Amino acid sequence: MTQGVAVLFVFVDGVGAGLPDPDRNPLARADLLLSRFADGTGAPLPAGGRAVLADACLGVPGRPQSATGQTTILTGENAPAHLGRHVLGFPNAPLRELLRARSLFRALAAAGRTAVFANAYPIAYLRALGLEADGEPELALGRRRPRAAATTIAYAAGGFRFRTWADARAGRALTHDLTGRRARAHGVDLPERAPEEAAAILSAQAADADLALVEFFETDEAGHAQSMPDALDALQRVDAFLRALVEALGPDDALVVASDHGNVEDLSIRNHTRAPVPVLGFGRAAPALDAVQDLTGLAPLLLGLAGALAPAAR
């Protein structure tokens, strides 16, 4: 990345720091960047990268869940404490309100900063959520009513443009699996790309923004399926992507990688775990990781790296 100073945030769903047991933990089968373990061990990170383990339980009983964990990451607010419980899946009405009011993307926009959410969405999905999207729908939605994930709501709160499959086709966005295979299996005309090619696309898009986000959720899906082959495939794919991003970082760039809760690190169960989650930092992000003790520390970290003021306390 040589065009400007970039901050990249790669959100990898459902990865915790578990036991170094290769029988149930795919992260113990290879030296992956996300191979962090509960005892604090893990392979050395390249390029001066650092790792910390962040609490995902946030003082609330029960297993951490996606809706509250992701809302916490994207707002800096303790969402499960706000509700008194962990909420799975998609944000409910109180969480949607919190995301719209406290989104880090809203804070970026208020500070005059720019952002890009590099994941590409079907036009029909965006329009079903009431979001603007140029072009003709390429895929008919099923009977189930589309619901917005925390990342979608948080990004919309900043007023930035969503990327579509047309952008992915033109090399301006990424499919959710990084390679395009999943969309192609549904008959969508998209090129198939290697993870390293996906990293080059993100690097180019991030050079024109103050913060770039990518969301990858197939790790969480593999954990729920308790599938070692699927877990290894997803983890190795995202690892190749991350390593290419690290290699492309300029001297003033920053890369943050984090998850919302544990899951794939323990395939002996199909549920989320209470494990802490790894947070990786490279470039300018590495020395700033000490401030991240739990999920509430990620939004202030990202806003600070992007040169925006953190949201004022409520």
JOQUI-V201298 format. One record per residue. N is the residue number from 1. SS is DSSP state (2 for helix, 1 for strand, 0 for the rest). BURIAL is 1 if it has 24 or more other C-alpha atoms within 12 Angstrom, else 0. D_CENTER is the distance of its C-alpha to the mean C-alpha in Angstrom with 1 decimal. Layout:
n->[N:N]
ss->[SS:SS]
burial->[BURIAL:BURIAL]
d_center->[D_CENTER:D_CENTER]
//
This chain:
n->[1:2:3:4:5:6:7:8:9:10:11:12:13:14:15:16:17:18:19:20:21:22:23:24:25:26:27:28:29:30:31:32:33:34:35:36:37:38:39:40:41:42:43:44:45:46:47:48:49:50:51:52:53:54:55:56:57:58:59:60:61:62:63:64:65:66:67:68:69:70:71:72:73:74:75:76:77:78:79:80:81:82:83:84:85:86:87:88:89:90:91:92:93:94:95:96:97:98:99:100:101:102:103:104:105:106:107:108:109:110:111:112:113:114:115:116:117:118:119:120:121:122:123:124:125:126:127:128:129:130:131:132:133:134:135:136:137:138:139:140:141:142:143:144:145:146:147:148:149:150:151:152:153:154:155:156:157:158:159:160:161:162:163:164:165:166:167:168:169:170:171:172:173:174:175:176:177:178:179:180:181:182:183:184:185:186:187:188:189:190:191:192:193:194:195:196:197:198:199:200:201:202:203:204:205:206:207:208:209:210:211:212:213:214:215:216:217:218:219:220:221:222:223:224:225:226:227:228:229:230:231:232:233:234:235:236:237:238:239:240:241:242:243:244:245:246:247:248:249:250:251:252:253:254:255:256:257:258:259:260:261:262:263:264:265:266:267:268:269:270:271:272:273:274:275:276:277:278:279:280:281:282:283:284:285:286:287:288:289:290:291:292:293:294:295:296:297:298:299:300:301:302:303:304:305:306:307:308:309:310:311:312:313:314]
ss->[0:0:0:0:0:0:1:1:1:1:1:1:0:0:0:0:0:1:0:0:0:0:0:0:0:2:2:2:0:0:0:0:0:0:0:1:1:0:0:0:0:1:0:0:0:2:2:2:0:1:1:1:1:1:1:0:0:0:0:0:0:0:0:0:0:2:2:2:2:2:2:2:2:2:2:0:0:0:2:2:2:2:2:0:0:0:0:0:0:0:0:0:2:2:2:2:2:2:2:2:2:2:0:2:2:2:2:2:2:2:0:0:0:0:1:1:1:0:1:1:1:0:2:2:2:2:2:2:0:0:0:0:0:0:0:0:0:0:0:0:0:0:0:0:0:0:0:0:0:2:2:2:2:2:2:2:0:0:0:0:0:0:1:1:2:2:2:2:2:0:0:0:0:1:0:0:0:0:0:0:2:2:2:2:2:0:0:0:0:0:0:0:0:0:2:2:2:2:2:2:2:2:2:2:2:2:0:0:0:0:1:1:1:1:1:1:0:2:2:2:2:2:2:2:2:0:0:2:2:2:2:2:2:2:2:2:2:2:2:2:2:2:2:2:2:2:2:2:0:0:0:0:0:1:1:1:1:1:0:0:0:1:0:0:0:0:0:0:0:0:0:0:1:0:0:0:1:1:1:1:1:1:1:0:0:2:2:2:2:2:2:0:0:1:0:0:2:2:2:2:2:2:2:2:2:0:0:0:0:0:0:0:0:0]
burial->[1:0:0:0:1:1:1:1:1:1:1:1:1:1:1:1:1:1:1:1:0:0:0:1:1:1:1:1:1:0:1:1:1:1:1:1:1:1:0:1:1:1:0:0:1:0:1:0:1:1:1:1:1:1:1:1:1:1:0:0:0:0:1:1:1:1:1:1:1:1:1:1:1:1:1:1:1:1:1:1:1:0:1:0:0:1:1:1:1:1:1:1:0:0:1:1:0:1:1:1:1:1:1:1:1:1:1:1:1:1:0:0:1:1:1:1:1:1:1:1:1:1:1:1:1:1:1:0:0:0:1:0:1:0:0:0:0:0:0:0:0:0:0:0:0:0:0:1:1:1:1:1:1:1:1:1:1:1:1:1:1:1:1:1:1:1:1:1:1:0:1:1:1:1:1:1:1:1:1:1:0:0:1:0:0:0:0:0:0:1:1:1:1:1:1:1:1:1:1:1:1:1:1:1:1:1:1:1:1:1:1:1:1:1:1:1:1:1:1:1:1:1:1:1:0:1:1:1:0:0:1:1:1:1:1:1:1:1:1:1:1:1:1:1:1:1:1:1:1:1:0:1:1:1:1:1:1:1:1:1:1:1:1:1:1:1:1:1:0:0:1:1:1:1:1:1:1:1:1:1:1:1:1:1:1:1:0:1:1:0:1:1:1:1:1:1:1:1:1:1:1:1:1:1:1:1:1:1:1:1:1:0:0:0]
d_center->[20.3:23.6:23.7:22.2:20.0:16.3:13.3:10.1:6.7:4.5:1.6:4.6:6.4:10.0:10.8:13.6:16.4:19.4:22.8:23.6:25.2:24.9:26.5:23.6:20.7:19.5:18.0:21.6:22.8:21.6:20.7:17.0:15.0:13.2:16.7:17.1:19.7:21.0:23.9:22.0:22.8:20.9:21.8:22.2:19.3:20.5:21.2:21.6:18.1:17.8:16.1:16.5:16.0:14.9:16.5:14.6:17.9:18.7:22.4:22.4:24.0:22.4:19.3:16.0:14.4:11.3:12.9:14.1:11.4:8.7:11.7:12.5:9.4:9.9:13.6:14.8:17.0:17.7:17.1:18.8:21.7:22.0:22.5:24.2:22.1:18.8:17.9:16.3:14.8:14.8:15.7:19.5:21.7:21.6:17.8:17.8:20.4:18.6:15.5:18.0:20.0:17.6:14.5:13.6:13.9:17.3:18.2:17.3:19.6:22.2:22.3:22.9:19.7:17.8:14.2:12.8:10.1:10.6:10.1:13.7:15.1:18.7:21.1:22.6:19.4:18.9:22.6:22.7:20.4:22.7:20.6:22.4:22.1:24.8:26.4:27.6:25.5:25.1:24.4:26.2:24.2:25.6:27.4:24.5:23.5:19.9:17.7:14.9:11.6:10.5:8.2:11.4:13.8:12.3:12.3:15.7:17.0:17.0:19.1:17.3:17.8:15.6:15.7:17.7:18.9:21.6:19.3:17.8:21.5:22.4:19.8:18.0:14.7:12.8:13.1:10.4:12.1:12.4:16.2:17.4:19.4:18.1:19.2:22.3:23.3:23.6:25.8:23.7:25.0:22.1:22.5:21.2:19.4:18.9:15.5:17.4:18.3:14.8:14.2:17.4:16.4:13.3:15.6:18.2:16.2:14.8:18.5:19.4:16.9:16.4:12.6:10.4:6.8:5.4:3.7:5.8:7.8:11.1:11.1:11.5:14.0:15.9:16.2:17.7:20.0:21.0:21.2:21.5:21.8:18.7:16.7:18.2:17.6:13.8:13.6:16.1:14.5:11.1:13.5:15.7:13.0:12.0:15.8:16.6:14.3:16.0:19.3:19.0:18.2:21.1:23.0:21.5:17.8:14.9:11.8:9.5:7.4:6.7:6.7:8.4:11.6:13.6:14.8:15.0:16.9:19.9:21.0:24.2:22.9:20.8:19.4:16.7:18.0:18.7:17.6:16.0:12.5:12.3:11.1:12.1:13.7:15.6:18.1:18.6:15.8:17.6:20.5:18.6:16.8:19.9:19.1:16.1:17.8:15.6:12.6:14.7:14.8:11.4:12.3:15.7:14.5:12.5:15.3:17.9:16.6:16.6:20.1:19.7:21.3:19.4:20.2:23.7:24.3:25.2]
//
